[in-house]
Amino acid sequence: MAEYDIKQLLDESRFDFVHADDKAFIVAFDAAMLERGYGLETNGHYKGYVWGRFMLIYRKLSVKAKKVPARIYLRDNEIALRLYFSNIDKHRTYIESSPPHIKGAFTGTHGSCGHCGEDSCKHRKTYTIDDNIYEKCDGVTFEFWQPDWEKLSDYMALLSEFYPAKKLKS
């Protein structure tokens, strides 16, 4: 069980700038993540620096995992859901058949790599979707702006595709 109450957290005055619909999405997203064994990082609300006023960071609960599958950026006028993925080519078929709001995060121009480090770029993700090669900067990609209830199941299905539940060894 989570060591926090997301509703109580979002009721704090420092989150008054977050719209009620966005808070409702965060509560629903948090519940869906908890069902999958993920929750807010300890003190899970951090200054957002360049990403927004605050960010909510989700990690696997009860393990010292370094992987962060999701963050929610709390910005002045909106929230953004950012998901983290590797080995994208392994999931090509899934992405190619995804709804436009999911597929677009992989095929749109947002996050296109500017080759800041040329061949030594440590943050470049290169993959192929629909026979097109994409190069994205890992530092600013896979963001879903103004996520809403209607798309929550698509976000969770995408996370399950990349972060499947571990099967117990018998």
C-alpha positions, 0 to 999 in steps of 0.5 A: 500500500502507498505511504501517501494519499494522493488526494490529500497531497493535491489538496495542499495549497501549493497545488492550488494552481492545478486544475480540478480535471487535471487533479482527477486525472492524477488521482486516477493515474495514481490508482492505476499505477498502484494496481501495477505496483508503482507509486510515488517516489519517497516524498514523490513531489519534487520541484519541476525545474524546467519541466514545470512547478512540480513533478510526480515521479513514479517508481516500483514500490518496495524495491530500490529500482532506479527505473522511472517509468512515468512522471507527471509534470505540473505546469502553470496551465496544464499537466504533462505525462511523460513515459520512459521507454527503451528497446522501442523496436522490440515494441514496434508492432504494438506502437504501429497499431496504437491510437494516434495519441499514443503513436504520435509520441513516437512518430511526431516531431517533438523530441527529434534529436538535434544531434547535440553530441553528434555520434557521442550523443548518450541520449539518442533513441533510434528506432523504426516505426512504419518503415521510417527511422526516428531519432529522438532525444531521450531528454524530451520525448514521449510526453503526453500533454493534457492527458485525460480520463478517456486516454488513461487505459491507453497510457496504462496499456502502453506502460504494460507493453513496456513494463510487463508484470513479472511472473513469479518463478514456481 
